[in-house]
Amino acid sequence: ISDMDKSINLKGNSAIKLFNKGLSQFNLKKFNEALNSFNELLELDASYKEALFYRGLTKISLEQKEEGCLDLSKAGELGFFTAYDEIKKYCT
């Protein structure tokens, strides 16, 4: 993650860098940090469906179920169909 931060600082934010950083933080269960990374990414590109998906899962992990389910729904509407499996699991 620190290497990703250095890359972002040197060459500026890009969607893929922020996504990889957020995904790494998510997988390490650093949910608050992951949420910040996904939020920053979605400010650059609000239709980044993978980021919406993982931000949704991150919010659910942070006990923000309603907001997380909305993100999962948006990801599904944008074509990230795996989101619907997670909606069935967490949002019903």
Contacts in CASP RR format, 6 or more apart in sequence:
PFRMAT RR
TARGET T0000
AUTHOR 0000-0000-0000
METHOD contacts of the structure
MODEL  1
ISDMDKSINLKGNSAIKLFNKGLSQFNLKKFNEALNSFNELLELDASYKE
ALFYRGLTKISLEQKEEGCLDLSKAGELGFFTAYDEIKKYCT
1 21 0 8 1.000
1 24 0 8 1.000
1 25 0 8 1.000
1 28 0 8 1.000
4 17 0 8 1.000
4 20 0 8 1.000
4 21 0 8 1.000
4 24 0 8 1.000
5 21 0 8 1.000
7 17 0 8 1.000
8 14 0 8 1.000
8 17 0 8 1.000
8 18 0 8 1.000
8 21 0 8 1.000
13 40 0 8 1.000
13 41 0 8 1.000
13 44 0 8 1.000
15 41 0 8 1.000
15 44 0 8 1.000
15 45 0 8 1.000
15 48 0 8 1.000
15 51 0 8 1.000
18 37 0 8 1.000
18 38 0 8 1.000
18 40 0 8 1.000
18 41 0 8 1.000
18 44 0 8 1.000
18 51 0 8 1.000
19 37 0 8 1.000
19 38 0 8 1.000
19 41 0 8 1.000
19 48 0 8 1.000
19 50 0 8 1.000
19 51 0 8 1.000
19 54 0 8 1.000
21 37 0 8 1.000
22 33 0 8 1.000
22 34 0 8 1.000
22 37 0 8 1.000
22 38 0 8 1.000
22 41 0 8 1.000
22 54 0 8 1.000
23 34 0 8 1.000
23 54 0 8 1.000
25 31 0 8 1.000
25 33 0 8 1.000
25 34 0 8 1.000
25 37 0 8 1.000
26 34 0 8 1.000
26 54 0 8 1.000
26 57 0 8 1.000
26 58 0 8 1.000
26 61 0 8 1.000
29 61 0 8 1.000
31 58 0 8 1.000
31 61 0 8 1.000
31 62 0 8 1.000
32 62 0 8 1.000
34 54 0 8 1.000
34 55 0 8 1.000
34 58 0 8 1.000
35 55 0 8 1.000
35 58 0 8 1.000
35 59 0 8 1.000
35 62 0 8 1.000
38 51 0 8 1.000
38 54 0 8 1.000
38 55 0 8 1.000
38 58 0 8 1.000
39 55 0 8 1.000
41 48 0 8 1.000
41 51 0 8 1.000
42 48 0 8 1.000
42 51 0 8 1.000
42 52 0 8 1.000
42 55 0 8 1.000
45 51 0 8 1.000
47 78 0 8 1.000
49 74 0 8 1.000
49 75 0 8 1.000
49 76 0 8 1.000
49 78 0 8 1.000
49 79 0 8 1.000
49 80 0 8 1.000
50 75 0 8 1.000
50 80 0 8 1.000
52 71 0 8 1.000
52 72 0 8 1.000
52 74 0 8 1.000
52 75 0 8 1.000
52 78 0 8 1.000
52 80 0 8 1.000
52 83 0 8 1.000
53 71 0 8 1.000
53 72 0 8 1.000
53 75 0 8 1.000
53 76 0 8 1.000
53 80 0 8 1.000
53 82 0 8 1.000
53 83 0 8 1.000
53 86 0 8 1.000
55 68 0 8 1.000
55 71 0 8 1.000
56 67 0 8 1.000
56 68 0 8 1.000
56 69 0 8 1.000
56 70 0 8 1.000
56 71 0 8 1.000
56 72 0 8 1.000
56 75 0 8 1.000
57 68 0 8 1.000
57 72 0 8 1.000
57 86 0 8 1.000
58 68 0 8 1.000
59 65 0 8 1.000
59 67 0 8 1.000
59 68 0 8 1.000
59 71 0 8 1.000
60 68 0 8 1.000
60 69 0 8 1.000
60 90 0 8 1.000
65 90 0 8 1.000
65 91 0 8 1.000
68 91 0 8 1.000
69 87 0 8 1.000
69 90 0 8 1.000
69 91 0 8 1.000
72 83 0 8 1.000
72 84 0 8 1.000
72 86 0 8 1.000
72 87 0 8 1.000
72 90 0 8 1.000
72 91 0 8 1.000
73 83 0 8 1.000
73 87 0 8 1.000
73 91 0 8 1.000
75 83 0 8 1.000
76 83 0 8 1.000
76 84 0 8 1.000
END
